Amino acid sequence: MTGPTTPERGIGVTTAEHAAERRRIERRGNNRLADLSIPEFRRILVTSTLFALVVVMFVWMVRGVLIAGILGIVIAAYLRPLYQRLLRAVRSPSTAALLTLTVVLVPLVAALVYSYIEIVRVAQYLAEHEGQVSARIDEAARRIVFLDQVSSSQAIERWVLTVSAYGAAIPGALRRGLGRVSVATTIFLFTAFYIFTDAERVTAYVRGKIPPRYTELARALETNVRGVLYGAIYATLVTQALKSAVIFLLNELFGVPLAGVLAVLSFIVGFFPIVGSWTVYVPVAAWLFVFRDSPVQAAMMIVIGTLLNTIFISMYLRPKLAAERSRVLNFYWMFVGLVTGVYTFGLAGILLGPILIGLLKAVIDTVTATSSWRTLSREDDALDVTAERQAALR
């Protein structure tokens, strides 16, 4: 079936070819910068300057809660299957979003509150028994061969006083940071709620702003970003749970107090690859050596923690799971994205590192794919890829 005819193409021109011809004429009519009039150039300059200024001011305004907003978007996207299941049950988007957030956040908040109470209790105990703790550490240090003749009592006392001061400052630091945490938490919750309830409209709005000629590139970027996000989040949560379980089981096996608190602490600090859960199992090993007089258990804690948590889970299992889940990056590039992303961007680098590499891969794949991305010059009389596919379907 043929579409409307045009004088340029003659009778029998399809609608797709007509659209392609119109786009070629528009490209030929695009003026060069030197051909612009002064009012047009002034309008472009003012508009671009104003746009850049507004973007910079907006980023500066939300800089303190930017990570919270990003995490809200990511968590909402990742928990969307749970939200959809609840939505089918309650038939209300707002109720389903609130239930999804409640199911996820209530256990997390309960664990954090419990951990805070126990840590404050330990800090108070340390402040009340500084002398006894210093004496036990000094006694244990003298049992080490190369430290048996070294007088380290004063250094140990200063170290214990410093740790005690840090512990006593925890409530005050929490109160000082309560305002910032409250704002970030509010942005996180409202962002996640908004994405849950309005994801379709947000997606349609973003796609509507993309010119048709960039459809292939936009599709590749969307696919890669979604893949690496799901992969990174899935691998991080699974491996953090595994490392926390290992810490908890070792603490229970060796009779270490606060096993649950240490497991929660391991889950939090373990988000940082390489330098993660060792900050938990190494001090626990030191406690076993000093206060339990058990060098065998201390050595087992360090060996198991190093080989299992740090080397196997953080260095191998996390990037492997992330790569397999994403189906975008292989093991090596996911490993590079996870490790270098954290050291470049901090905690947010867990997501930003793989995303940047995924975006780079999408751009390279799209630009180098001759069947889906071509540079169209003014003299190019060939049809667009989209027009070619539409014509073939007709």
RAJOWO-V79674 format. One record per helix or strand. SS is the DSSP state (h for helix, s for strand). FROM is the first residue (numbers start at 1). TO is the last residue. If there is no record, write none. Layout:
# RAJOWO-V79674
SS,FROM,TO  SS,FROM,TO
This chain:
# RAJOWO-V79674
s,6,6  s,10,10  h,15,29  h,33,35  h,38,61  h,66,78  h,80,90  h,93,128  h,130,142  h,145,147  h,153,168  h,170,176  h,178,208  h,212,254  h,259,269  h,278,291  h,295,326  h,331,368  h,385,393
